[in-house]
Amino acid sequence: MNFDIDGIRYHVDKWSSQSLDSPLLLLHGFTGDSAAWREFEPQWKRHSNTITVDIIGHGKTDSPLDESRYDIESMASDLHKLLKEMGIEQTDLLGYSMGGRLAITFALKFPKMVRKLILESSSPGLETEREREARRIQDEQLAWRIQEYGVNGFVEYWENIPLFQSQKRLPENLRKKIRMQRLNNSQVGLINSLKGMGTGSQPSFWEELDQLNIPTLLITGSLDEKFCRIADKMIEKLKKGEWVSITDCGHAIHVENPEIFGTIVSEFLSNDDGENFKIRQ
């Protein structure tokens, strides 16, 4: 289904069974789309009315030319309006990578609307302006690559960066499926997402993490050393934080080990207070 939010058409998919009280909003990563979560439907719809959305510039959602619409705080406001239009007052929220940064932004901006927060391989941004400036330059270079070589050329480069090295072990048919999904994205959408929603463009939320007074779960892969270090710093600032590092996984745990990822999410959401839950690996 589609929703018009201030002139932007957002593509939304819902899975549900019975009348459940706790929606679960899923936010994909850069170059992804809502279909990335589809294999979890049989498991998660047993405990949640699950909502997947294509983030602006991705999948079937519009890719406007106006870069300001891609600002991460603007996107969080769009999500707020989207949920209100759907009649949702509070939701559980799961975000992966870029979607995780958006999830943090949303939870800080609209704290009463989030019951539990799950962050897969995510960060609250870069701490210093110097770091952000360096990252903006990197993101501009990536945007240039998309402009110069098109989505096909960029995806060829993107799937070979060190961040996704562990995905080389995935079966060829699964890697091909991920590649085809990435290729379906808009050139304009990806370029503007880097410029407007990149890590260098967003504010740093490190000093605001202690304002998150909700059960928050961090999930990282043990092979993803950078995001394990980030999670280690985040967990010290979160009032109700839990951190699980999944053995022998890289950045995209939901792709590399969907069975354990799905179980972790289910157990966290099904636990009464979201804290002190037990994970079997």
Buried (B, 14 or more C-beta within 10 A) or exposed (E): EEBEBEEBBBBBBEBBEEEBEBBBBBBBBBBBBBBBBEEBBEBBBEBBBBBBBBBBBBBBBBBBEEBEBBBBBBBBBBBBBBBEEBEBEBBBBBBBBBBBBBBBBBBBBBEEBBBBBBBBBBBBBBBEEEBBEEBBEEBBEBBEBBEEBEBEEBBBEBBEEEBBBBBEEBEEEEBEBBBEBBBBBBBBBBBBBBBBBBBBBBBBBBEBBEBBEBBBBBBBBBBBEEBBEBBEEBBEBBEBBBBBBBEEBBBBBBBBBBEBBBBBBBBBBEBEEBBEBEBEE
